[in-house]
Amino acid sequence: MLVDSMMGRTTIANVQESEVAATELRSVMRHWATGICVVTTATAGRRAGLVMNSFTSVSLNPALVSWCVDKASTSFEIWMETDNFAIHVLDQDDAHYVPRFAQRGVDKFEGLKTQLGATGAPALPDAAVRLDCRLWTRYEGGDHIILVGLVDQITQPDSINPLLSQQLRKP
């Protein structure tokens, strides 16, 4: 059951398989320009990082943000065990991080010098914007898990020229 807060009434969610194919939805979403982020974490001596564009603000007070991880991710177990992460909002000058962190099943940090972020997650020192977060909660989201983080610290320049998903498309 869901509560329709606008009307103050309880509704029943009809949870069925969608008739929309994943490839069709992916094709449509390619037209939606979103920012590109790299999210990193470390827990129990293991590090993980990936490229994502599901980043969004959730709440201003407390300062909460969210992002989603695919259950098929090779680092999924690490994301389920961690209590911290750093979200790096990429500038156009940070595009070089995308191929590194988009790879599957490799050590994405090999040869990369990182710093320790405020919550213990590896931080990319030259990324334009960084939000150091502690895990607030996780939610089921179909074939993804939604992670919500409490923002502990933000590092940002005076201006940014954000890297958008549209800029990564091959002609």
N, C-alpha and C positions, 0 to 999 in steps of 0.2 A: 504494500500500500504506500502511496505517496500523498503528501499533504500539499494541496494547491494553496500556497500561501497568499496568493492574490485574492482568492475567493474565500479562503478560510474553510475549505471543505476537503474531505478525504476522497481521493480517487484511487482506482485500482489500475496499476500499470499493466498493460497488455504486453507481456514479455514473450515475444515470438522471434523466430528467425526472420531476418530481413530478406526481402526479395531482391534487394540491391546487391549486386556482385561486388566483391572487394575491389576488383580491377576497375569497375565503373566509378566507384566512390573515389579511388585513388586518382583516376583520370580527371575528375571534376576538381578535386582538392589541389591539383597541380596548378590550377589557375588562381588560387588564393595566395597572394604574396604574404609570406610570414618571415619573421626574423629567424636566423639560424643561430643555434646555441650549441655549445659543447658542455655536457655535464660530467663531472668527475667525482669519484669517491675513493675512499680507502677504508678497509675494515679487516681486522685480523691479518694484517700483512699482505693483503691482496688489494690491487687497485683495479678500477674499472672506469671507462669513459666512453661516451657515445655522442653522436650528433643527433640533435632533436630540434623540432620546431613546434612542439606542443606546449611550450612555456607560456604561462599566463599568471596574472596576479589574481589572488583569491580574496584577500582581505587587507585593508590598510591598518586596522587595529584589532588584533595583532597583525604584524606584517607577515602575510602568508602568500606563497607562490606555489604553483603546481606544474607538473610535467608528467609525461607518461612513458613507461618502458614496455616494450614488446615482451610478452612471455616467452617468445622464441629467441630472445637475445642470448648470446653465448655467455654474457655476464649477469644473467637474470638472478642467479643465486646471490651474488654479491649485492645487488640492489635490494634484495629481500632481507639481507642481514645488516646492512649499513644503518647508521643513525645520523649520517651527515652527507652533504654533497655541496659542490660548488657549481653554480650555473654561470657560464661564460657567454655573454651576449657578444657575438662576433661582429666586428667592424669589417669593412671591405678589405682592410689590410690584414685581417686574420683568416682569410679564406684558405690559407695553406693548412689550417688545422682540419678542414673538412675531410680530405681524403684519408688522413691519418686516423681520425676517430670514426670514420664510416666503415672501416675494415672490420671483418668478423674473424674471431678466433685468433687474433695476434696480440702481442704485447704492444699496445698503442702508446705506451710511455717510453719504449726503448729509445735511448739516445736523446730523450727530451728532458731538459732541465725544468723542474717544477719547483714551486715554493710550497710551504705549508700554509693553507688557508686558515682562517679564524676558527673553523670547526674541525680541522684535521684533514680535510679533503685536499688532494693535490690541486694546486692553483697554477694556471698558465700565466706566467708573469707578464706577458705582453698583450694579453687579451684586453679588449677595450673596456668591458664592463664585467664585474664579477659580483655575484651574490653568494655569500657564504651562509649555508643553511643547516639547521638541525631538523631531522625528520619530525614532522608533526603527526602525520598519519598516512596510511595507504588505503586505497579503495580498489575494489574490483572494477574493471572497465572493459568487459568483453575479452578480447585477446591481448589486452594491455592491463597494466596496473598503474593507477594514478597515485603519484607520490606528492604529498603536500609538505612543504618545508617552511619552518619559521626562520625568517631572515635575521641573522645575527649581525651581519656587516655587509656594506655595499662599497665597492671600489669602482669609481667611474671618473672619466675625464670630463672636462667642461663641455665638449661636443663629441658626437659620434656620427659616423656615416655607416649606418647598419647594413650588414650583409643580408640580403633578402633571398628567399628561395628562388625567385624568378631569375636571379643573377647566376645561379648555378646550373641552369638548364643548358643542355648542349643544343646547338642550332640544328 
